[in-house]
Amino acid sequence: KPTYLTRLTGLTPENSKSLQVSR
């Protein structure tokens, strides 16, 4: 889930979505 990604990356939920897209 984007929530754990946000905590790991320390970025906002919007940025986490971008990370998922880049992956």
C-alpha positions, -999 to +999 in steps of 0.1 A: +000+000+000+011+036-007+010+043+030+040+022+039+058+036+009+051+071+021+066+063+055+097+047+040+103+074+014+091+102+038+072+117+008+036+128+004+010+103-008+010+120-042+048+114-046+043+078-035+019+073-064+046+086-087+070+061-073+046+033-080+041+045-116+079+048-121+082+012-109 
